[in-house]
Amino acid sequence: MTDHSDTMLASSPLIAETRGRLRILTLNRPDSMNALTPELHGQLRLAVMEASEEAKISAVVLTGNGRGFCAGGDIKVAAKRAKTTKETVEERQERLRDHAQTTACLHHMPKVTIALVNGAAAGAGLSLALACDLRIAVSSATFKTAYAQIGLSGDLGISYFLTRLVGPQRARQLMLFSEKIAADRALELGLIDLIIDKMPDQIDELEWIRLIATGPSVALRAIKENLLASETESLQAVTDLEAHNAAKCSRTADVKEAAASFREKRPPRFTGT
């Protein structure tokens, strides 16, 4: 992929762009608040997995086109599908497992993932945002689990991510009552990390995104690996991993560049190597 080039047509439900070491994935069904269809979710899963494996990519941003980030699954499309396709419980379960590969990859991939929430994030759309390492939201964004309102119990890891971000009791409240959460309240709860007034003209110029995308990606990848391990591993296992990753990072060109920039009193120019 080349810089500033769309990998899919503007009419496609998903637009992928590469800017330097940054991959931007934009959900592109603005008339439906970027609600997920089987086509969109299939494209998104493949795009996320591709970004995970592409060596030159250091960071991935997921955002939406228009007023919404993602309203969850497209209920109208699902209802129409139900009339023409007799899906068994087992088939439905398998399809949801396939969809959950997207959030699992966003969470575990060896790149920093950032949800840039430009509007409402509900249901599966909230799951997608919570799966990312960082969440930046415009001040008008809202957040809602929404599942109970339509008689569903949740998918794409919503229970896992909510519990870890806001704690088990708050997760229960959010799931059972589907309260709509404004951006300032979401920040208080720990659902998001930063509020901005409006969407930037250029996503890669937003400070947090710029710092990650142009940062020392070997070190950032190791930091993410250490933090993920800390959620499940013992202290000994984590300190061993930290020692291993620190030793690897010490041999990178970015470490040498950091030292040179300090001596020369200038900002570092990291290359991700």
C-alpha positions as MATLAB code, in Angstrom:
seq = 'MTDHSDTMLASSPLIAETRGRLRILTLNRPDSMNALTPELHGQLRLAVMEASEEAKISAVVLTGNGRGFCAGGDIKVAAKRAKTTKETVEERQERLRDHAQTTACLHHMPKVTIALVNGAAAGAGLSLALACDLRIAVSSATFKTAYAQIGLSGDLGISYFLTRLVGPQRARQLMLFSEKIAADRALELGLIDLIIDKMPDQIDELEWIRLIATGPSVALRAIKENLLASETESLQAVTDLEAHNAAKCSRTADVKEAAASFREKRPPRFTGT';
ca = [
       0.000    0.000    0.000;
       1.255    3.481   -0.808;
       1.005    6.623    1.282;
      -2.276    8.528    1.177;
      -3.856    5.981   -1.161;
      -7.203    4.364   -0.540;
      -7.029    0.592   -0.822;
     -10.759    0.397   -1.435;
     -13.130    2.598   -3.411;
     -14.823    5.479   -1.610;
     -18.122    3.644   -2.095;
     -16.771    0.580   -0.296;
     -18.071   -0.085    3.242;
     -14.463    0.042    4.458;
     -11.706    2.453    3.446;
      -8.084    1.620    4.260;
      -5.277    4.163    3.968;
      -1.578    4.089    4.750;
       0.224    7.220    5.887;
       3.841    6.519    6.673;
       3.793    3.764    9.298;
       0.127    4.374   10.134;
      -2.800    2.325    8.800;
      -6.189    4.068    8.989;
      -9.331    1.928    8.709;
     -12.554    3.892    8.224;
     -15.980    2.298    8.506;
     -17.844    3.792    5.573;
     -21.602    3.326    5.863;
     -22.452    6.831    7.115;
     -26.150    6.639    6.195;
     -26.475    3.675    8.593;
     -24.193    5.073   11.333;
     -21.584    2.574   10.074;
     -23.652   -0.372   11.297;
     -21.972   -3.693   10.606;
     -23.143   -5.936    7.787;
     -21.594   -9.325    6.954;
     -19.774   -7.642    4.047;
     -18.349   -4.825    6.165;
     -17.357   -7.115    8.994;
     -15.671   -9.514    6.598;
     -13.670   -6.680    5.044;
     -12.770   -5.281    8.450;
     -11.562   -8.626    9.779;
      -9.292   -9.120    6.773;
      -7.983   -5.532    6.924;
      -7.174   -5.775   10.634;
      -5.375   -9.084   10.155;
      -3.433   -7.698    7.201;
      -2.335   -4.649    9.212;
      -1.267   -6.943   12.056;
       1.057   -8.876    9.773;
       2.457   -6.017    7.683;
       5.977   -5.262    8.888;
       6.079   -1.580    7.941;
       2.917   -0.713    9.876;
       3.484    0.542   13.431;
      -0.014    1.618   14.420;
      -3.625    1.130   13.377;
      -6.433    3.665   13.744;
     -10.067    2.571   13.520;
     -12.647    5.300   12.942;
     -15.974    5.949   11.235;
     -17.241    8.171    8.452;
     -20.042   10.626    9.212;
     -21.894   11.147   12.494;
     -21.347    7.717   14.001;
     -18.404    5.518   14.880;
     -20.386    2.273   14.667;
     -23.975    1.576   15.742;
     -23.350   -2.153   16.116;
     -24.890   -4.772   13.892;
     -27.260   -3.581   11.179;
     -30.648   -4.701   12.516;
     -32.455   -4.089    9.209;
     -29.993   -6.208    7.275;
     -30.143   -8.920    9.935;
     -33.960   -8.978    9.815;
     -33.948   -9.284    6.033;
     -31.360  -12.040    6.237;
     -33.477  -13.930    8.787;
     -36.384  -14.044    6.332;
     -34.322  -15.649    3.587;
     -31.760  -17.696    5.523;
     -32.646  -20.329    8.109;
     -29.528  -20.160   10.267;
     -29.097  -22.751   13.015;
     -27.870  -21.814   16.474;
     -24.574  -23.563   15.672;
     -24.166  -21.636   12.414;
     -24.891  -18.354   14.155;
     -22.405  -19.200   16.879;
     -19.697  -19.957   14.319;
     -20.341  -16.690   12.461;
     -20.023  -14.704   15.684;
     -16.774  -16.495   16.469;
     -15.466  -15.414   13.072;
     -16.487  -11.822   13.792;
     -14.780  -11.960   17.185;
     -11.455  -12.567   15.440;
     -11.509   -8.852   14.606;
     -11.578   -7.650   18.208;
      -9.124  -10.346   19.287;
      -6.678   -9.180   16.619;
      -7.104   -5.494   17.521;
      -6.380   -6.386   21.145;
      -3.452   -8.748   20.634;
      -1.730   -7.586   17.429;
       1.896   -6.461   17.816;
       0.960   -2.886   16.850;
      -0.635   -0.101   18.879;
      -4.327    0.149   17.978;
      -6.325    3.346   18.454;
     -10.074    3.845   18.204;
     -10.856    7.386   17.056;
     -14.504    7.589   18.075;
     -16.187   10.240   15.940;
     -19.749    9.683   17.199;
     -22.022    7.040   18.664;
     -20.442    3.684   19.539;
     -23.002    1.030   20.438;
     -23.187   -2.747   20.700;
     -20.558   -4.390   18.533;
     -19.287   -0.912   17.678;
     -18.475   -0.373   21.340;
     -16.731   -3.762   21.401;
     -14.535   -2.685   18.483;
     -13.551    0.522   20.291;
     -12.845   -1.224   23.596;
     -10.650   -3.812   21.881;
      -8.160   -1.102   20.917;
      -5.229   -0.062   23.103;
      -6.290    3.584   23.219;
      -9.593    5.366   22.657;
      -9.837    9.003   21.592;
     -13.338   10.458   21.317;
     -14.866   13.697   20.106;
     -16.764   15.575   22.792;
     -20.116   14.714   21.187;
     -19.467   10.950   21.138;
     -21.739    8.610   23.081;
     -21.275    5.034   24.253;
     -23.864    2.327   24.862;
     -23.784   -1.442   25.242;
     -27.312   -1.666   23.714;
     -27.480   -5.488   23.671;
     -30.140   -5.951   26.369;
     -32.410   -3.466   24.592;
     -32.679   -5.775   21.595;
     -32.796   -9.007   23.547;
     -29.171  -10.019   23.043;
     -26.446  -10.842   25.538;
     -23.326   -9.398   23.893;
     -20.582  -10.504   21.533;
     -17.129   -9.653   20.184;
     -15.622   -9.681   23.673;
     -17.746   -6.890   25.159;
     -17.934   -8.663   28.549;
     -14.156   -9.215   28.621;
     -13.198   -5.665   27.686;
     -15.770   -3.886   29.842;
     -14.877   -5.862   32.946;
     -11.180   -5.081   32.577;
     -11.691   -1.399   31.846;
     -14.369   -0.389   34.346;
     -14.494   -3.297   36.798;
     -16.998   -6.139   37.173;
     -19.746   -4.235   39.003;
     -19.784   -1.258   36.637;
     -19.678   -3.665   33.704;
     -22.810   -5.327   35.060;
     -24.604   -1.996   35.249;
     -23.614   -0.985   31.738;
     -24.607   -4.337   30.251;
     -27.891   -4.796   32.129;
     -29.268   -1.262   31.786;
     -27.700   -0.068   28.485;
     -27.220    3.453   29.814;
     -26.097    5.974   27.200;
     -22.751    7.385   28.339;
     -21.560   10.836   27.247;
     -17.894   11.386   26.430;
     -17.043   13.191   29.674;
     -18.616   10.404   31.740;
     -16.863    7.772   29.600;
     -13.562    9.449   30.431;
     -14.366    9.333   34.152;
     -15.231    5.630   33.929;
     -12.073    4.765   31.999;
     -13.900    3.774   28.805;
     -11.903    6.348   26.835;
      -8.512    7.989   27.296;
      -8.814   11.411   25.658;
     -11.527   13.837   24.513;
     -11.007   16.183   21.570;
     -13.333   18.978   20.437;
     -13.789   17.706   16.893;
     -12.328   15.354   14.328;
      -8.989   16.570   12.940;
      -8.665   17.505    9.276;
      -5.855   14.972    9.017;
      -6.018   11.994   11.367;
      -2.256   11.458   11.364;
      -1.721   15.025   12.629;
      -3.573   14.387   15.908;
      -0.832   14.504   18.562;
      -1.375   11.126   20.235;
      -1.708    9.380   16.888;
       1.339   11.172   15.460;
       3.465   10.259   18.479;
       2.538    6.581   18.230;
       2.785    6.334   14.445;
       6.214    7.993   14.312;
       7.514    6.511   17.553;
       9.999    3.699   18.281;
       7.716    0.896   17.129;
       9.929   -1.968   18.342;
       9.775   -0.548   21.852;
       6.053    0.226   21.616;
       5.377   -3.323   20.441;
       7.361   -4.673   23.396;
       5.524   -2.391   25.835;
       2.196   -3.736   24.570;
       3.438   -7.309   24.877;
       4.605   -6.668   28.460;
       1.299   -5.101   29.464;
      -0.791   -7.882   27.939;
       1.330  -10.455   29.764;
       0.861   -8.593   33.047;
      -2.891   -9.277   32.867;
      -2.470  -13.046   33.115;
       1.119  -13.967   34.004;
       3.045  -14.096   37.267;
       5.427  -11.359   38.399;
       8.393  -13.592   37.575;
       7.105  -14.288   34.081;
       6.503  -10.595   33.428;
       9.915   -9.479   34.706;
      11.545  -12.175   32.561;
       9.641  -10.926   29.525;
      10.538   -7.318   30.298;
      14.229   -8.256   30.520;
      14.031  -10.107   27.198;
      12.279   -7.236   25.430;
      14.512   -4.567   26.949;
      17.597   -6.426   25.749;
      16.157   -6.640   22.218;
      15.194   -2.968   22.200;
      18.695   -1.940   23.271;
      20.015   -3.194   19.915;
      17.652   -1.128   17.758;
      18.475    1.866   15.587;
      15.840    3.830   17.472;
      17.774    3.523   20.729;
      20.855    4.936   19.004;
      18.742    7.726   17.515;
      17.263    8.559   20.932;
      20.760    8.914   22.384;
      21.949   11.027   19.450;
      18.941   13.338   19.646;
      19.529   13.827   23.374;
      23.164   14.769   22.799;
      22.256   17.086   19.920;
      19.289   18.622   21.778;
      16.757   17.897   19.027;
      13.600   15.798   18.691;
      14.304   12.157   17.807;
      13.591   10.899   14.295;
      12.541    7.315   14.898;
      12.326    4.883   12.000;
      10.782    1.938   13.788;
      13.899   -0.190   13.404;
];
